[in-house]
Amino acid sequence: MKADCPVCGATISRQIDMVVGELLECTDCGTELEVLSLTPFVLAEAPQEEEDWGE
């Protein structure tokens, strides 16, 4: 299965051991992506982590 990077449109192949919620990097644009679904294979730009400032 394959999906397109939502940022640059590059084709990304699903690995056998991927799980929902896994983070990966687009090899073309370097954007961090999150696996939203395995069937169908869906990717989205991963949310940016916010600074916690020790709170």
TIDOKOL-277563 format. One line per field, with one value per residue (C-alpha): residue in one letter; x, y, z. Coordinates in steps of 0.25 Angstrom, whole numbers. Last residue first. Layout:
N
code A | ... $
c1 X | ... $
c2 Y | ... $
c3 Z | ... $
//
This chain:
55
code E | G | W | D | E | E | E | Q | P | A | E | A | L | V | F | P | T | L | S | L | V | E | L | E | T | G | C | D | T | C | E | L | L | E | G | V | V | M | D | I | Q | R | S | I | T | A | G | C | V | P | C | D | A | K | M $
c1 19 | 34 | 33 | 24 | 28 | 18 | 20 | 16 | 5 | 9 | 5 | -5 | -4 | -14 | -13 | -27 | -26 | -14 | -20 | -15 | 0 | 7 | 16 | 29 | 32 | 46 | 42 | 46 | 48 | 36 | 39 | 31 | 22 | 14 | 0 | -6 | 4 | 15 | 21 | 18 | 24 | 14 | 20 | 21 | 18 | 23 | 11 | 19 | 11 | 0 | 11 | 4 | 0 | 4 | 0 $
c2 92 | 91 | 100 | 90 | 94 | 90 | 78 | 80 | 72 | 61 | 64 | 54 | 40 | 30 | 15 | 10 | 1 | 6 | 19 | 32 | 29 | 42 | 50 | 58 | 67 | 64 | 69 | 56 | 45 | 49 | 46 | 36 | 36 | 24 | 27 | 15 | 4 | 1 | -13 | -17 | -3 | 6 | 12 | 27 | 34 | 49 | 59 | 71 | 74 | 63 | 52 | 42 | 28 | 14 | 0 $
c3 135 | 132 | 120 | 113 | 99 | 89 | 80 | 65 | 60 | 50 | 36 | 31 | 26 | 21 | 17 | 15 | 23 | 31 | 37 | 43 | 41 | 46 | 37 | 40 | 28 | 22 | 8 | 0 | 10 | 17 | 32 | 40 | 53 | 57 | 62 | 55 | 54 | 43 | 43 | 29 | 24 | 16 | 4 | 2 | -11 | -11 | -11 | -4 | 8 | 9 | 6 | -3 | 1 | -3 | 0 $
//
